[in-house]
Amino acid sequence: MELLGRCSTGSFTEQDCAELLRKTQGTWLQSLRDSGMIRESIAPNHADVDLSRPGIHRLQHSALLYRSHKAGILVDPNFHFAPKAALGGRTINIKSLVENVTCILISHSHNDHLSFPSLLIFPRDTLIVVPEVSRGSLLCDRMDVRLRSLGFTNVVTKPWYCEPFQVEDITVQALPFYGEQATLEESASCPDLRNWGNTYWLELNGFKSWLLIDAGSDREGKMLDVADFVLSTHGPTDCLLSNMREFTLASPFYINLGANWLTLSMDQKIRFHTMSTHSITLGVDGVGAVCKASQARFFLPYSHWWQEPGKMAPDEKARMEKLTEILRTLGSPTRVVEWPIGGHFLP
């Protein structure tokens, strides 16, 4: 596992990796290279990003780094899904990132948010917080069990509305993740068939942030209801972050490569074409409503796939403009902030 972790960073030479192996395993390393499973390539061109600065750093796709004066909390690290062409040959310095991480938060088990190759980069005693899942299913694995099987020794589960916990000088609370289920309005055939996840509320350096991930609504609840809890418990939110795209039920292969489709009843499959406009994420309209309900001062878009550092997704600008108009119509003073991959935000 340690060897795979070093290979994942792109920061070590073959000699560095060989030092991990005993003399009797030298032929094994050579066989991996001969088979093409590992290879030595040109060192990546790192973007000029200072990850030690307090505030929120936008990394690739679902990954964010919250830095305070004493700690660093990394959310949903995923550095291995994007083709190099999308990155323009430039990447975040992974070695520098590891040095600035105290804790990792995982929101849910979809593989663009829970990336085992990316997690293997980090020391096995790193604190990793995952959602509580009483029983694994086709739609959601027991994340704590899987991570422990990979050698991680400091994995904890946090249920919805748990008592806030401290990571040095950063306060964190796990909150519900509604949405991104197999259907928008109907129950699953079995209660265990759910995409379990957490959204996270964090307070650092005196400002309060709520991270919505890919949340939306489902039969069990709405993020608008959670916004009421956040406002009454923690007061107005300084910074709200969310994906703005609409994930609709337009294809049997929507999310999980068809696993969602397999959990539907025969009647639901027959009626599936009538659900094609149902969005299982907030989308721009839902984000606007939650911004108003939580009295957010700022909104930061993220989780819109991988891009070259310094750039945003092609459709992100248009969605930001639409959100700004929606907020104006709702009478919400939330300010939409433009920040590219590698960007830093501190209000």
Secondary structure, 3 states (H helix, E strand, C coil): CHHHHHHHHCCCCHHHHHCCCCHHHHHHHHHHHHHCCCCCCCCCEECCCCCCCCEEEECCCCCEEEECCCCEEEECCCCCCCCHHHHCCEECCHHHHHHCCCEEECCECCCCCCCHHHHCCCCCCCEEEEECCCCCCCCCCCHHHHHHHCCCCCEEEECCCCCCEEECCEEEEEEECCCCCCCCCCCCCCCCCCCCEEEEEEEECCEEEEECCCCCEECCEEHHHHHHHHHHHHCCCCEEEECCCCCECCCCCCCHHHHHHHCCCHHHHHCHHHHCCCECCCHHHHHHHHHHHCCCCEEEECCCCCCCCCCCCCCHHHHHHHHHHHHHHHCCCCEECCCCCCCEECC
